[in-house]
Each structure stands twice: as C-alpha cells, then as structure tokens.
Amino acid sequence: MSAPFYQENALADDIKIEVTRRAGRTCASSGSKWEPKMGYSRAVRCGNYIAVTGTVGINADGTYSGSLEAQTRRSLTIICAALQSLGGKIEHVVRTRIYVTDATRWEEVAKVHGEIFAQIRPATTLVEVAKLVDDEAQIEIEADAIIPPAGEG
C-alpha cells in the first residue's frame, strides 16, 4: 500500500514556500505573482489556526493542466505545502471551500478531494463561479486548519 497523498506529495520539489513574521502572525508565501499585487499571503498562522488563501492549481512554470482533476491535485499540493511550512498537516484541515468554473464536473473534484480527505472529512463547500483569476484556472480551493494542542494529535 502506498503512502497517503499528503505524506507522499505534500512538498513537491517545485513548490517553494517562504515563511515570514508580519503583524504578529506567521505568514507563508508561495511566490505567486498575485500575492504582492493584492497584498496577501498564501497562508497565515495565528496561534493554532491556519488560514490558506484561495489556491489555484497552477504549475511552477505558470501553466495549467487542461485536466480539472490535475488542477485540483496541484491546488491541494500547494495547500499542503503551505500548511506544512507553518507547522500544520493536511489532517488538521477542518474546512475547505472549493470554487469551480463548471459545477457539473464536481465528480472530478470529488475524486481528488475524497482521496486526500477520506479519513479526515472536513466541512466543505463547492460553488460555481463565472471566472477565476486566470482564464485557464478551473478551480480555486481555500482551507482552514486548527492545530491541536501538543499530545492531542
């Protein structure tokens, strides 16, 4: 049996996360071109709470896979890397919010989300939007995580 997705692929070699302190919080940056333009971080940790901003499934070279399944997997890989950079784990995720440009294709998203979160079962929402930040982006995912106190998980 292979290792779960979040253990095996969480820190893909082409995802570089920079961690800084800002306004008393720990922030993670993925180097996205949108982060400095809009003034946000990929993820922010405050106490035991981590919020991961909307994350599209963009490849390191700035391209997108044509596959919604591949974009979903890439988005969750970036989210996992951001969580880990701030001391979290995918199993700490308590909520995901999923934005897609075609909700009729929800099963492609569910296949990947279900694979990763089958044992964790966070609360989730999936909604259709008219468009995302890039024309080629088909999905954007947000995640919230709560890190349990030491010894509890």
N, CA, C and O of each residue as an XYZ file, in Angstrom:
612
protein
N       0.840     -1.181      0.000
C       0.000      0.000      0.000
C       0.884      1.243      0.000
O       1.829      1.334      0.783
N       0.581      2.190     -0.867
C       1.406      3.400     -0.946
C       1.026      4.375      0.159
O      -0.049      4.288      0.753
N       1.938      5.302      0.416
C       1.698      6.323      1.434
C       0.567      7.234      0.984
O       0.387      7.443     -0.216
N      -0.205      7.783      1.932
C      -1.268      8.713      1.558
C      -0.703      9.921      0.817
O       0.452     10.302      1.008
N      -1.536     10.512     -0.028
C      -1.157     11.673     -0.830
C      -0.432     12.732     -0.013
O       0.627     13.211     -0.417
N      -0.989     13.094      1.117
C      -0.445     14.208      1.890
C       0.919     13.902      2.483
O       1.666     14.831      2.788
N       1.266     12.658      2.654
C       2.607     12.318      3.147
C       3.593     12.213      1.984
O       4.756     12.602      2.099
N       3.110     11.687      0.878
C       3.965     11.384     -0.265
C       4.264     12.611     -1.126
O       5.391     12.774     -1.594
N       3.279     13.467     -1.339
C       3.404     14.537     -2.318
C       3.282     15.939     -1.761
O       3.311     16.903     -2.526
N       3.146     16.083     -0.465
C       2.830     17.383      0.101
C       3.849     18.452     -0.246
O       3.472     19.584     -0.549
N       5.109     18.125     -0.209
C       6.125     19.123     -0.500
C       6.797     18.809     -1.831
O       7.940     18.356     -1.879
N       6.068     19.058     -2.899
C       6.612     18.847     -4.232
C       7.870     19.690     -4.396
O       7.955     20.800     -3.870
N       8.832     19.165     -5.119
C      10.118     19.849     -5.288
C       9.994     21.241     -5.896
O      10.844     22.097     -5.654
N       8.951     21.477     -6.676
C       8.840     22.764     -7.353
C       7.982     23.779     -6.590
O       7.671     24.846     -7.120
N       7.604     23.458     -5.372
C       6.850     24.406     -4.550
C       7.792     24.950     -3.489
O       8.270     24.216     -2.624
N       8.044     26.222     -3.569
C       8.947     26.887     -2.626
C       8.123     27.830     -1.757
O       7.486     28.755     -2.260
N       8.142     27.591     -0.470
C       7.388     28.409      0.466
C       8.355     29.215      1.325
O       9.295     28.667      1.901
N       8.118     30.504      1.403
C       8.927     31.386      2.253
C       8.072     31.793      3.451
O       6.938     32.243      3.288
N       8.617     31.634      4.643
C       7.892     31.955      5.866
C       8.464     33.227      6.481
O       9.679     33.365      6.626
N       7.577     34.158      6.841
C       7.979     35.419      7.470
C       7.019     35.729      8.623
O       5.953     35.126      8.741
N       7.418     36.674      9.461
C       6.547     37.179     10.521
C       6.038     38.548     10.084
O       6.821     39.397      9.658
N       4.737     38.760     10.188
C       4.120     40.042      9.837
C       2.994     40.326     10.822
O       2.117     39.488     11.035
N       3.024     41.478     11.402
C       1.950     41.916     12.308
C       1.643     40.878     13.385
O       0.482     40.675     13.742
N       2.677     40.224     13.901
C       2.491     39.252     14.968
C       1.998     37.895     14.518
O       1.694     37.038     15.348
N       1.915     37.689     13.215
C       1.462     36.413     12.675
C       2.567     35.792     11.842
O       3.473     36.492     11.388
N       2.502     34.501     11.641
C       3.448     33.809     10.777
C       2.779     33.622      9.422
O       1.683     33.071      9.323
N       3.461     34.091      8.381
C       2.892     34.078      7.040
C       3.728     33.221      6.097
O       4.954     33.174      6.197
N       3.049     32.552      5.190
C       3.711     31.736      4.172
C       3.420     32.330      2.804
O       2.281     32.683      2.496
N       4.451     32.434      1.994
C       4.316     32.918      0.613
C       4.780     31.832     -0.336
O       5.815     31.201     -0.120
N       4.001     31.618     -1.393
C       4.373     30.626     -2.398
C       5.068     31.269     -3.601
O       5.438     30.585     -4.555
N       5.239     32.588     -3.542
C       5.873     33.278     -4.660
C       4.919     33.593     -5.795
O       5.352     33.991     -6.876
N       3.637     33.424     -5.566
C       2.632     33.729     -6.578
C       2.734     35.184     -7.009
O       2.989     36.064     -6.186
N       2.535     35.436     -8.296
C       2.597     36.816     -8.792
C       1.484     37.685     -8.213
O       1.594     38.911     -8.207
N       0.416     37.060     -7.727
C      -0.710     37.826     -7.197
C      -0.502     38.262     -5.751
O      -1.086     39.257     -5.321
N       0.320     37.538     -4.993
C       0.475     37.841     -3.567
C       0.926     39.282     -3.306
O       0.267     39.979     -2.535
N       2.021     39.761     -3.914
C       2.428     41.142     -3.638
C       1.487     42.176     -4.269
O       1.308     43.263     -3.720
N       0.890     41.846     -5.412
C      -0.014     42.790     -6.066
C      -1.252     43.063     -5.225
O      -1.714     44.200     -5.135
N      -1.788     42.006     -4.605
C      -3.012     42.146     -3.822
C      -2.741     42.305     -2.332
O      -3.651     42.620     -1.565
N      -1.494     42.090     -1.920
C      -1.147     42.237     -0.512
C      -1.694     41.136      0.372
O      -2.330     41.412      1.389
N      -1.453     39.892     -0.003
C      -1.908     38.781      0.825
C      -0.835     37.708      0.913
O       0.161     37.749      0.191
N      -1.049     36.750      1.802
C      -0.147     35.618      1.975
C      -0.843     34.347      1.518
O      -2.071     34.267      1.540
N      -0.073     33.363      1.109
C      -0.640     32.061      0.746
C      -1.344     31.446      1.949
O      -2.416     30.854      1.828
N      -0.714     31.599      3.116
C      -1.316     31.096      4.346
C      -0.848     31.958      5.515
O       0.233     32.547      5.483
N      -1.683     32.018      6.538
C      -1.362     32.796      7.736
C      -1.678     31.933      8.957
O      -2.750     31.336      9.060
N      -0.709     31.883      9.883
C      -0.937     31.183     11.140
C      -1.018     32.198     12.261
O      -0.160     33.069     12.406
N      -2.074     32.063     13.051
C      -2.276     32.891     14.234
C      -2.657     31.924     15.348
O      -3.752     31.360     15.345
N      -1.754     31.737     16.294
C      -1.987     30.737     17.336
C      -2.013     29.345     16.730
O      -1.079     28.942     16.036
N      -3.082     28.615     16.995
C      -3.178     27.260     16.448
C      -4.048     27.188     15.195
O      -4.390     26.100     14.732
N      -4.402     28.349     14.651
C      -5.267     28.428     13.469
C      -4.448     28.805     12.236
O      -3.634     29.728     12.282
N      -4.668     28.082     11.131
C      -4.037     28.416      9.853
C      -5.129     28.617      8.816
O      -5.995     27.761      8.636
N      -5.081     29.753      8.139
C      -5.977     30.032      7.019
C      -5.145     29.997      5.744
O      -4.135     30.692      5.634
N      -5.575     29.186      4.784
C      -4.898     29.130      3.488
C      -5.802     29.806      2.474
O      -6.967     29.443      2.309
N      -5.237     30.799      1.800
C      -5.997     31.590      0.842
C      -6.417     30.752     -0.365
O      -5.933     29.636     -0.555
N      -7.308     31.290     -1.164
C      -7.721     30.612     -2.387
C      -6.511     30.265     -3.236
O      -5.687     31.126     -3.542
N      -6.412     29.003     -3.611
C      -5.225     28.489     -4.296
C      -5.648     27.796     -5.582
O      -6.374     26.802     -5.556
N      -5.187     28.333     -6.707
C      -5.469     27.696     -7.995
C      -4.425     26.618     -8.256
O      -3.372     26.594     -7.618
N      -4.717     25.742     -9.181
C      -3.820     24.621     -9.485
C      -2.788     24.960    -10.532
O      -2.659     24.252    -11.531
N      -2.055     26.027    -10.317
C      -1.056     26.488    -11.292
C       0.262     25.727    -11.101
O       0.690     25.469     -9.976
N       0.881     25.382    -12.205
C       2.183     24.709    -12.167
C       3.288     25.731    -11.918
O       3.079     26.933    -12.085
N       4.449     25.257    -11.524
C       5.579     26.136    -11.202
C       5.990     27.007    -12.387
O       6.501     28.110    -12.195
N       5.771     26.523    -13.603
C       6.158     27.289    -14.790
C       5.068     28.268    -15.248
O       5.193     28.894    -16.301
N       4.005     28.394    -14.454
C       2.940     29.345    -14.775
C       1.857     28.802    -15.680
O       0.944     29.532    -16.065
N       1.947     27.534    -16.022
C       0.928     26.920    -16.881
C      -0.088     26.162    -16.041
O       0.098     25.956    -14.842
N      -1.156     25.755    -16.694
C      -2.193     24.953    -16.051
C      -2.384     23.673    -16.852
O      -2.307     23.678    -18.081
N      -2.629     22.602    -16.156
C      -3.027     21.364    -16.813
C      -4.421     21.605    -17.382
O      -5.201     22.373    -16.819
N      -4.726     20.961    -18.477
C      -6.070     21.061    -19.038
C      -7.082     20.252    -18.247
O      -8.287     20.415    -18.436
N      -6.613     19.390    -17.369
C      -7.454     18.481    -16.602
C      -7.887     19.110    -15.285
O      -7.053     19.596    -14.521
N      -9.185     19.102    -15.019
C      -9.692     19.606    -13.744
C      -9.160     18.753    -12.593
O      -8.834     19.286    -11.532
N      -9.071     17.467    -12.786
C      -8.531     16.577    -11.755
C      -7.086     16.954    -11.417
O      -6.718     17.022    -10.244
N      -6.277     17.197    -12.436
C      -4.869     17.574    -12.212
C      -4.769     18.936    -11.528
O      -3.927     19.120    -10.649
N      -5.607     19.886    -11.913
C      -5.591     21.193    -11.260
C      -6.016     21.081     -9.795
O      -5.471     21.771     -8.933
N      -6.972     20.224     -9.520
C      -7.407     20.005     -8.139
C      -6.259     19.436     -7.317
O      -5.989     19.912     -6.215
N      -5.590     18.433     -7.838
C      -4.469     17.805     -7.137
C      -3.349     18.816     -6.894
O      -2.758     18.848     -5.815
N      -3.060     19.641     -7.904
C      -1.990     20.635     -7.773
C      -2.357     21.680     -6.714
O      -1.518     22.056     -5.896
N      -3.594     22.142     -6.731
C      -4.043     23.118     -5.742
C      -3.886     22.557     -4.330
O      -3.383     23.244     -3.442
N      -4.308     21.333     -4.123
C      -4.200     20.716     -2.802
C      -2.752     20.432     -2.414
O      -2.421     20.433     -1.228
N      -1.895     20.190     -3.387
C      -0.471     20.004     -3.102
C       0.143     21.304     -2.598
O       0.925     21.300     -1.647
N      -0.212     22.414     -3.234
C       0.276     23.730     -2.804
C      -0.262     24.049     -1.405
O       0.473     24.547     -0.552
N      -1.530     23.763     -1.178
C      -2.135     23.999      0.138
C      -1.408     23.179      1.205
O      -1.105     23.689      2.283
N      -1.134     21.937      0.910
C      -0.447     21.073      1.869
C       0.950     21.607      2.185
O       1.374     21.597      3.341
N       1.657     22.068      1.172
C       2.996     22.634      1.383
C       2.919     23.880      2.265
O       3.756     24.073      3.147
N       1.917     24.723      2.027
C       1.747     25.928      2.844
C       1.445     25.553      4.293
O       2.011     26.137      5.218
N       0.561     24.587      4.492
C       0.247     24.135      5.849
C       1.493     23.625      6.561
O       1.765     23.991      7.704
N       2.244     22.776      5.868
C       3.437     22.193      6.484
C       4.476     23.249      6.816
O       5.179     23.138      7.820
N       4.577     24.271      5.979
C       5.560     25.325      6.243
C       5.246     26.096      7.521
O       6.127     26.718      8.115
N       3.983     26.047      7.938
C       3.548     26.748      9.145
C       3.310     25.786     10.311
O       2.695     26.156     11.311
N       3.797     24.559     10.179
C       3.689     23.594     11.265
C       2.391     22.802     11.286
O       2.112     22.095     12.254
N       1.604     22.914     10.237
C       0.355     22.167     10.161
C       0.484     20.932      9.301
O       1.522     20.687      8.685
N      -0.571     20.167      9.268
C      -0.643     18.963      8.450
C      -2.001     18.943      7.765
O      -2.944     19.593      8.216
N      -2.095     18.202      6.687
C      -3.355     18.125      5.954
C      -4.468     17.580      6.861
O      -5.633     17.948      6.707
N      -4.108     16.711      7.796
C      -5.135     16.160      8.685
C      -5.656     17.172      9.702
O      -6.613     16.885     10.421
N      -5.040     18.351      9.773
C      -5.533     19.416     10.640
C      -6.613     20.269      9.956
O      -7.223     21.126     10.595
N      -6.843     20.035      8.683
C      -7.835     20.819      7.934
C      -9.236     20.515      8.463
O      -9.647     19.358      8.556
N      -9.961     21.588      8.808
C     -11.327     21.442      9.308
C     -12.371     21.940      8.306
O     -13.560     21.653      8.446
N     -11.913     22.695      7.285
C     -12.849     23.204      6.286
C     -12.130     23.494      4.986
O     -11.014     24.015      4.979
N     -12.781     23.153      3.889
C     -12.315     23.578      2.565
C     -13.466     24.291      1.864
O     -14.639     23.986      2.075
N     -13.091     25.245      1.029
C     -14.050     25.945      0.176
C     -13.528     25.796     -1.242
O     -12.377     26.127     -1.528
N     -14.368     25.303     -2.117
C     -13.944     24.979     -3.478
C     -14.764     25.803     -4.455
O     -15.994     25.791     -4.425
N     -14.058     26.517     -5.320
C     -14.697     27.327     -6.352
C     -14.319     26.738     -7.703
O     -13.136     26.592     -8.009
N     -15.318     26.400     -8.511
C     -15.075     25.814     -9.832
C     -15.810     26.615    -10.889
O     -16.808     27.277    -10.605
N     -15.305     26.548    -12.106
C     -15.953     27.262    -13.206
C     -17.039     26.417    -13.875
O     -17.781     26.918    -14.720
N     -17.134     25.138    -13.501
C     -18.171     24.262    -14.053
C     -18.556     23.226    -13.002
O     -17.907     22.187    -12.877
N     -19.610     23.513    -12.252
C     -20.026     22.632    -11.150
C     -20.543     21.283    -11.632
O     -20.619     20.341    -10.842
N     -20.899     21.166    -12.906
C     -21.358     19.870    -13.407
C     -20.226     18.842    -13.404
O     -20.472     17.643    -13.528
N     -18.991     19.314    -13.264
C     -17.825     18.424    -13.236
C     -17.365     18.143    -11.804
O     -16.208     17.788    -11.581
N     -18.264     18.300    -10.841
C     -17.939     18.151     -9.427
C     -17.317     16.798     -9.101
O     -16.494     16.704     -8.190
N     -17.693     15.758     -9.825
C     -17.164     14.428     -9.516
C     -15.657     14.326     -9.763
O     -14.979     13.544     -9.095
N     -15.125     15.098    -10.704
C     -13.677     15.115    -10.937
C     -12.960     15.715     -9.735
O     -11.890     15.252     -9.341
N     -13.555     16.741     -9.163
C     -13.013     17.382     -7.960
C     -13.163     16.437     -6.772
O     -12.230     16.252     -5.990
N     -14.343     15.846     -6.646
C     -14.640     14.959     -5.520
C     -13.692     13.768     -5.483
O     -13.320     13.304     -4.405
N     -13.301     13.273     -6.644
C     -12.385     12.131     -6.685
C     -11.088     12.451     -5.944
O     -10.627     11.655     -5.127
N     -10.498     13.615     -6.228
C      -9.229     14.002     -5.611
C      -9.450     14.430     -4.161
O      -8.727     13.987     -3.268
N     -10.432     15.279     -3.927
C     -10.723     15.744     -2.566
C     -11.016     14.547     -1.666
O     -10.525     14.476     -0.539
N     -11.809     13.617     -2.161
C     -12.154     12.432     -1.387
C     -10.960     11.542     -1.103
O     -10.858     10.957     -0.025
N     -10.058     11.438     -2.065
C      -8.842     10.635     -1.881
C      -7.990     11.209     -0.752
O      -7.467     10.469      0.082
N      -7.858     12.510     -0.735
C      -6.986     13.172      0.237
C      -7.643     13.278      1.609
O      -6.983     13.112      2.634
N      -8.936     13.551      1.623
C      -9.623     13.816      2.877
C     -10.548     12.687      3.338
O     -11.373     12.907      4.224
N     -10.436     11.502      2.771
C     -11.340     10.388      3.091
C     -11.425     10.104      4.585
O     -12.514      9.874      5.111
N     -10.294     10.119      5.269
C     -10.269      9.822      6.695
C     -10.440     11.057      7.556
O     -10.754     10.949      8.741
N     -10.237     12.238      6.972
C     -10.255     13.485      7.731
C     -11.663     14.080      7.762
O     -12.137     14.535      8.803
N     -12.312     14.067      6.611
C     -13.689     14.515      6.436
C     -13.963     15.932      6.946
O     -14.825     16.112      7.806
N     -13.240     16.954      6.431
C     -13.525     18.322      6.859
C     -14.866     18.797      6.309
O     -15.407     18.203      5.375
N     -15.389     19.847      6.878
C     -16.545     20.512      6.294
C     -16.091     21.086      4.955
O     -14.937     21.494      4.818
N     -16.977     21.121      3.974
C     -16.581     21.665      2.675
C     -17.768     22.300      1.968
O     -18.928     22.005      2.257
N     -17.442     23.168      1.048
C     -18.426     23.808      0.194
C     -17.862     23.826     -1.218
O     -16.676     24.093     -1.407
N     -18.696     23.546     -2.207
C     -18.293     23.651     -3.601
C     -19.311     24.538     -4.309
O     -20.507     24.246     -4.309
N     -18.830     25.620     -4.911
C     -19.715     26.532     -5.631
C     -19.148     26.832     -7.019
O     -17.938     26.788     -7.239
N     -20.037     27.131     -7.928
C     -19.624     27.526     -9.273
C     -19.504     29.040     -9.336
O     -20.344     29.774     -8.816
N     -18.434     29.487     -9.988
C     -18.214     30.913    -10.218
C     -18.074     31.148    -11.723
O     -17.755     30.228    -12.476
N     -18.308     32.355    -12.139
C     -18.234     32.667    -13.566
C     -16.811     32.569    -14.096
O     -16.595     32.128    -15.225
N     -15.837     32.981    -13.283
C     -14.452     33.028    -13.744
C     -13.526     33.093    -12.542
O     -13.900     33.575    -11.473
N     -12.302     32.595    -12.739
C     -11.258     32.707    -11.721
C     -10.191     33.672    -12.217
O     -10.333     34.247    -13.296
N      -9.128     33.855    -11.449
C      -8.108     34.866    -11.717
C      -7.426     34.709    -13.089
O      -7.063     35.705    -13.715
N      -7.257     33.492    -13.544
C      -6.680     33.218    -14.865
C      -7.718     32.493    -15.703
O      -8.476     31.675    -15.181
N      -7.760     32.780    -16.985
C      -8.727     32.122    -17.866
C      -8.595     30.604    -17.847
O      -9.596     29.899    -17.979
N      -7.381     30.089    -17.684
C      -7.155     28.641    -17.710
C      -7.434     27.957    -16.377
O      -7.528     26.731    -16.320
N      -7.567     28.730    -15.312
C      -7.845     28.156    -13.992
C      -9.283     27.662    -13.945
O     -10.217     28.396    -14.267
N      -9.446     26.408    -13.540
C     -10.765     25.797    -13.441
C     -11.232     25.622    -12.003
O     -12.406     25.360    -11.745
N     -10.284     25.774    -11.059
C     -10.604     25.535     -9.662
C      -9.734     26.405     -8.761
O      -8.585     26.707     -9.083
N     -10.303     26.797     -7.629
C      -9.564     27.501     -6.583
C     -10.068     26.939     -5.262
O     -11.274     26.802     -5.057
N      -9.140     26.615     -4.367
C      -9.506     25.985     -3.098
C      -8.917     26.782     -1.933
O      -7.759     27.196     -1.976
N      -9.724     26.990     -0.898
C      -9.287     27.583      0.365
C      -9.329     26.486      1.416
O     -10.087     25.524      1.288
N      -8.520     26.629      2.447
C      -8.555     25.661      3.543
C      -8.313     26.357      4.875
O      -7.541     27.312      4.964
N      -8.981     25.867      5.900
C      -8.760     26.322      7.266
C      -8.321     25.106      8.069
O      -8.877     24.017      7.931
N      -7.311     25.313      8.909
C      -6.807     24.214      9.741
C      -6.660     24.681     11.179
O      -6.363     25.845     11.449
N      -6.872     23.756     12.083
C      -6.648     24.017     13.504
C      -5.689     22.948     14.005
O      -5.952     21.748     13.917
N      -4.573     23.425     14.533
C      -3.546     22.513     15.050
C      -3.903     22.181     16.499
O      -4.032     23.077     17.333
N      -4.062     20.895     16.793
C      -4.429     20.531     18.164
C      -3.285     20.788     19.142
O      -2.120     20.828     18.745
N      -3.617     20.960     20.413
C      -2.556     21.118     21.414
C      -1.612     19.919     21.412
O      -2.007     18.816     21.035
N      -0.390     20.130     21.824
C       0.607     19.058     21.863
C       0.050     17.851     22.594
O      -0.577     17.969     23.647
N       0.294     16.683     22.007
C      -0.166     15.445     22.610
C      -1.572     15.031     22.236
O      -2.022     13.946     22.602
N      -2.278     15.900     21.499
C      -3.653     15.578     21.106
C      -3.798     15.288     19.627
O      -4.927     15.178     19.148
N      -2.735     15.161     18.894
C      -2.934     14.835     17.504
C      -1.831     15.225     16.635
O      -1.888     14.998     15.426
